[in-house]
């Protein structure tokens, strides 16, 4: 196989490939988190059974120590050993995009849709703006000038996540509620009362640890982005700031480049 295109693996196949490459601890952790097996014997049987699926896809080579073809084995090593990663979460679709820094000329892109993982390589010199817009299906139209930033206390903001949809619908219909808040609530409801987010993470496979460097939350609207500003959270204040899609994703792109140490 070649890793120049897209490599598609189910979660089970990914777990098996990790184990075959010597990353048994990571494979076991995924299996345990997904409650796919209950003991070590079940785990060994699971991996043997999934190997047959990899064979059917042409991903196995019995002449090699790992049993995997070189392209897939190299991909798995790059996946695990990359230190800087950016995780993008689209809550409405329940999709995850992971950007793994390989080196200055290559980024490994992992797209997770349910049980399916697809992998491809991206040239970071081309930037990440179009990649982000495509993943979040964002319209790069102009932001309405009449939509202004809002301030909300953290308790009320937290309650929005747990409120019944009917309560939010009632507020949306209530003309006494400021129009900007009503628009935000409508977008919030359409996104399943969840926020999309970016997480910048650093991991160390050898030391078996990972840490979040920073996290950014936002809510998509039809032609712009609601940025959730937590800088005053210690004063129980949250600011909801409307930003154009162009400006927002350009800023995220700049942050990714800085995080990946790209010139």
PEUR-V990331 format. One line per field, one symbol per residue. phi: phi as a letter, one per 20 degrees, with the letter a starting at -180 (. if undefined). A space follows every 50 residues. Layout:
phi = ???
This chain:
phi = .defedddcfffffffffffendffffffffffelecdbffffffgffff gfffffenedbfedffmefgffffffffffefeecdddceffemdcdddd feagdbceddddcmedddcbdceffencgffffffeleeefefffeedfc dbfffffffffdffgfffffffeffffgffffffffffffemlcdfbdcd cdccffelbbbeeaccdbcfdfcbceeeedfdffdmdcdddfcfggffff ffgffffffemef
